[in-house]
Amino acid sequence: MIFRMKHLLQQLLLAGLTLNAVSAWSQTNTAVIPVPKLESDVYDWYARHAEVLALQSKLDPEIVLIGDSITHFWAGEPKAGIARGAAAWQTAFGNHRTLNMGFGWDRTQNVLWRLDHGEFDGLHPRVVVIHIGTNNTSETRNARKNTPDEIAAGVQAVCDRIRKKSPATKIILMAIFPREQSPESPRRHLINETNLRLAKMTGVTYLDLGPKLLSPDGTLAREMMGDFCHPTAKGYQVWADALAPVLQAALKAD
């Protein structure tokens, strides 16, 4: 009887410690804590990281894109198995040396890890285009969904890393693209709330494509994003057409 009571007390103590740990973790802003790969995808995350490290000094980019699969699957170098917007890429970047540091399934915390592990070391591009945060709105076995304030803090941390490594580089910060077909979806609301916070960030040029990607009633059409997340060729062209003049203005002001 005494043994059973001791065993029960040990289990209760362990359960209490576990609950406390879960509670503490849920109150920690995971969006600002650098971590490597969290999710499995159609490519090798670590191999792409190595490709970026090998390419960046050779390319000496004028423009760097930082983001997740939306950026990853656009086009450019390092080449990806999926490239949905080659023509739009040419519209946006032309002959400028451009490095694509988009990684599928990345959250802000993954970008921070990459920046802390060499991906931007020694680079001084004229412009960086950042589009990150959409995956922070997802809840998975490996990472929890973040709040708008947490995601904005993660994006701010990414901008701060860039400024520290290359103070003269201009930053174009993209609003997180709309997701889900319906404007009433909870994820759409989370993204909208996050974008309100991103729009207030200082020291960046903020660009919101939402109105150009959405139908007048607020719905997201498959012709823009086939899975209501990743742009189609048409969606990438909308991005390129909006980004190109902003990018050229930043380059001319250099």
Secondary structure, 3 states (H helix, E strand, C coil): CHHHHHHHHHHHHHHHHHHHHHHHHHCCCHHHCCCCCCCCCCCCHHHHHHHHHHHHHHHCCCEEEEECHHHHCCCCECCCCCCCCHHHHHHHHCCCCEEEEECCCCCHHHHHHHHHCCCCCCCCCCEEEEECCHHHHCCCCCCCCCCHHHHHHHHHHHHHHHHHHCCCCEEEEECCCCCCCCCCCHHHHHHHHHHHHHCCCCCCEEECCHHHHECCCCCECCCCECCCCCECHHHHHHHHHHHHHHHHHHHHCC
